[in-house]
């Protein structure tokens, strides 16, 4: 007797990375494919501004700043985009999920000296994204946190995180308005002390450690602080993650005021 079901799944035909020339030479407006309203005033303060990441505008400058140091900057990530095309595929993967969005970070305390972002308000300083969003349950995660080396240790990372928290956790009726999410997560490699320190300074509360949360590529810089997987017929590398969050009640009970002071 045949089973009362079928499984017609077929793997994707190709995993090829986007062609950078095609992406950067596109004349069409970039579709950010985002299902939530953009409140650009909520995503800006006197020192930092966030705007949707547009490859034709932002990717060349970003890769110029991080490309030669990608293995160092991404050593705590579950992937290592060591080519420009690979990085574009990371952005495209985020864009492919309509409840996620990548944002370019601009430091408004510095003036642009020309180049691709000359018309922008401030200087491109990195990228940050909302990922793994669950729309029905109104929660999301701040990820792809990459700040250029020249801006690390400044106000840029904490202010950008503060802007995303305000955008996510403010209610739609607030001023400035937000999305009214109930929970924002932050996930960090257990050895990534700068990331964990930033999250806790922003008011994220540690909830626990997710063991073997990611498989990671076989890259020397990433293997140093990873677990080796050795089981019958399989070898590889993996990492644990510290899970932290800020929820709506944390926000209402003081986190909003703390972030507000930071953004002012």
N, C-alpha and C positions, 0 to 999 in steps of 0.2 A: 504494500500500500504506500503510495507516495505521500510525503508530508504535506500539510495544508499551508505551506508557505514557500516563498522563493527568496533568494538573496542575489539580486542583480548588481551588486556593487562592483564597480570596476575602478582601478586606481587611475589617477590623473594621467593623461597621455604624456605630459612633459613636466619636469620640474626646473626647466631652464629659467635662469634669471632674466629680468628685463634687459633689453638692449639700451644702454645709457644714451646712445645717440638718438634713438627713437623717442625716449622719454624726454630728453632735454630739448629736442627740436620740435616738439609738439606745439602746434598753434592753437589747439583747442583749450578752452578754460578747464582747469583741473577740477574734476568732480571729487570732492572730499567724501561723498557717500556717507554722510553723518546723519543719524536719525533724530538727534536732539537739537533744540534751538541753540544757536551761538549767541552768547551775550558778551560781545567784545569789550564792553565797558567793565564788566565783572572780571574779565581776563587781563586787566591792565591796572597799573598803579603808577605813581610818579617815577619809579626806578626800573620797572620791568613790564614788558608787554608780551602776551602770547597771541599767536595767530596761527591758523591752520597751516601745517607744513605743506608747501607746494614745491615739488622737486625741481621744476624749472627755475624757481627763484632762489631756493635755499640749499638744495642738495650739493651743488658744486662747491660752495663756500664751506659747508659743513665738512665735506670729505677732505677738503684742503687742510682743515684744522685737525682732523682726527685720523685720516687715512693711514699715515705713517706710524701711528701709535694705537691702531685698532686692537691689536692683540693684548696690549696693556689695559686699554680702557674698557674692553669687553671681557676681561678675564673672569669676572664674576657672573657673567650672563650664560644662559643655556645655548648661546650661539655666538659665533665669532665672524662678523662680516669683514673678511680681510680683502675684499675687492669692492669697488664702487657699485658694481652690478648687484653684488650680494646685499649691500646696504639698501639699495633701492627695493630689493625684494622684501626686506624686513618692513619697510614703509608700506609697500603694496599689500603685504599680508594684513597689516593693521587696517588699511583702508578697505580691504575686502569684507570686513565685518562692520556692518553699518552702525553698530552701537559703540564703536571705538573711534578714536581720532588722535592723530599725532599733531603736536604743536611746535612751531618754531619759537625759540626764546630770544627776545631782543632786550639787551641791556640799554636802557634809555639814558643812563648816566654817561654814556660814551657816544661820540659822534662818528658816523660812517666816513671812511676815507675814500669811498668810491666802490666800484665793483658791482657784482650782481645785486647787492642789497642797498645800493646808494639811495634809492628812493624811499627806503624804509625808515621808520622812526626808531633810531638807535642802531646798535651793532649786533649782528647775529652772534649768539653766545652758546647755543646748544639746542637740544630737542628734548621734549618730554611728552608722554602720551597717556591717554586713558585706554586701558586694555582690559580684556576679560570681563567686559561689562555684561551684567545680567539685567536687562530692562524690566522684565516683570517684577523682579525682586528689588529693583532700584539700588543696585550696588555696582561698584566698579573698582578698578585698581590703577594706581599711578605706576607707570613703567616706562621703559626705554628712556631712562634718565641719563642723558649724556651731556655733560657740560664741558666746553672746550677747556684744555689745560690752563690757558691764560685767565680764565674766569673762575677756576676752582679756588675755594677758600674765600670767595667774596659773597656778596648778598644774593647772587644770581640764583643758585640752587634753592635756597630756602624761600626766597620770594616767589619763585616760579611754583614751588610746591604749595605755597600759601594761596596763590591765585587759583590753582586748580581745586584746592579744598573749598575755597569760597564759591567757586563756580558750581561745584558738585553738591555742597551741603546747604547752601543758602536755599530758602524756599522760593518758589516762583514769585511770591507776593512781596518778598523782601526788596530792599534797595541797597545795593544793586541786586538784580534778580539772579537766582541760581536754578539748579535743576531739581532740587528737593530730594536728592539721594538720601538713603538711610544708612549707608555704610560705604566707606572708602578704604581699600586695602593698600598695604605696602608690603612687598615681598623682597627679601634680601638674602643673599648668600650668607651663611653663618659666619664666614670670615670677613665679610665686607663691613668693617667697622665704620668707615665714613658714611655709608648708606644707612646703617642702623642708627648712628648718632644723629644724622639729619632727621630721620623719621621721628625719633623720640623727642628731639627738640621742637618739632612741629606739633607734638601732642599725640602722636600715634601710640597706642598701647600694645605691648607685645602679648600675643595670644598663644604662641607655641611654636614648635619646630615641625615642619613637614619633612619627613625623612624621604630621601630618594625622590624628591619632587621633580627633578629634571634629569634627563640624559644630556650629556654635554659632549661636544666633539673632541676628538683625540688631538688636542692642541697642547703643546708643552706648558704654556703659561697657565692654562686652565686645569691641567692635571695636578699641579702642585698642591692645590687645596681641595681636591676632589676625592671621591671614593672610587676604588677600583672594583669593577664587577667581574667576578670570576666564578661562573657557575657552569655546569656541564653544557658544552656546546655553545657558550656565549661569553664574550668578553666586552668590556666597555667601561665607561666612566659616568659617574652621576654626582649629584650634589644635594645637600639638604638646604632648606630655606626657612628663615625666620618669618613668621606671619604676624603682621601688625595691622591695626585698624583704628580709624576714627569713625564713630557712629553718630547719628543725629543727636542723641542725648549728650554725648561728649561735646558736640558742637554747641548745643544750646547752654550747656553748663559751664562754659568758660573758654572752650577752644576758639569759638568765633571771635571773642574779644581779644584773645592773644594774637590770633592771625590778623585781626584788624589793626592792632597796634603795629605789627610788623609791616603791613602794607602801607601804612601812613608814613 
